[in-house]
Amino acid sequence: MSLLPPAARKIVPNRVRDDVRLRALSVGLGVIPPRAMHSEEEAALLVSLARAARRIVEIGVYEGGSAVEIARHMPRDGELHLIDPFGKQPGALPRDWAGTEWATKRTVARAAKGGPTIVWHAQFSQDAAVGWSTPIDLLFIDGDHLEPGVRRDWDDWHDHVVPGGHVAFHDSREHKPHGRGLPGPTAVVDALFREGTTAGWTIAHEVDRTTVVRRDA
Ligand SMILES: C[S@@+](CC[C@H](N)C(=O)[O-])C[C@H]1O[C@@H](n2cnc3c(N)ncnc32)[C@H](O)[C@@H]1O
């Protein structure tokens, strides 16, 4: 839900649309929705996985586009952990874009009203991983998009995913059939699951820019 109709949003010039402070104000107050970073097909896939997951961790939240979808559809008694240091992150966002903590928190809080518990970790995923011991049903990796960063997120987090649980890698289907993506996440998924194999894990879904792997039950 947003107050400004889509037709009015379309005529806003890019320099205004991308202004970090103006976006924070508009997104935070609910005048415009968070920027959509996924397609409808990807949203449907995320929602179907989220419905069956009690504890979800999203690495890389930005304005909360996917967090809002997840919060609206996951079990109401579930727990959604959101990890992002916010601000400009050149390895994760186009130059001059930046997520703003207070605005994203307000947006997600609106979507999660009466729903899951939201637990914020306003820090880098590598720091949030230190001492983490809670089991995870669904892990969504969409933070640092450079190859070492994606690989580090996999290495740091996948052991916490329960048998039968899932890890989704966004932007991991560059040059794949009907796919899109970026070199970093694609190289990591290629090495772990397409050209190589990782014991105990198999590819469960591939949609647009997203690859989902499942831990054997
Ligand atoms: C592509 S955006 C995430 C989009 C979001 N998942 C969505 O679908 O709307 C990437 C985000 O990752 C964050 N980021 C960059 N490095 C990170 C790290 N090491 N840990 C957690 N978040 C990180 C950036 O601040 C940015 O907000």
The ligand as an ORCA input file, in Angstrom:
! r2SCAN-3c Opt
* xyz 0 1
  C      20.144     -5.575     -3.291
  S      19.903     -4.842     -1.730
  C      18.779     -5.907     -0.916
  C      17.419     -5.903     -1.520
  C      16.352     -6.552     -0.684
  N      16.684     -7.933     -0.336
  C      15.041     -6.527     -1.456
  O      14.691     -7.546     -2.084
  O      14.383     -5.502     -1.452
  C      21.417     -5.183     -0.928
  C      21.494     -4.722      0.514
  O      22.572     -5.435      1.128
  C      23.143     -4.630      2.118
  N      24.473     -5.179      2.420
  C      25.659     -4.990      1.795
  N      26.618     -5.706      2.364
  C      26.041     -6.395      3.377
  C      26.505     -7.308      4.359
  N      27.789     -7.708      4.406
  N      25.628     -7.788      5.267
  C      24.315     -7.432      5.235
  N      23.821     -6.576      4.325
  C      24.669     -6.068      3.416
  C      23.122     -3.237      1.535
  O      23.168     -2.256      2.561
  C      21.804     -3.245      0.751
  O      20.782     -2.638      1.480
*
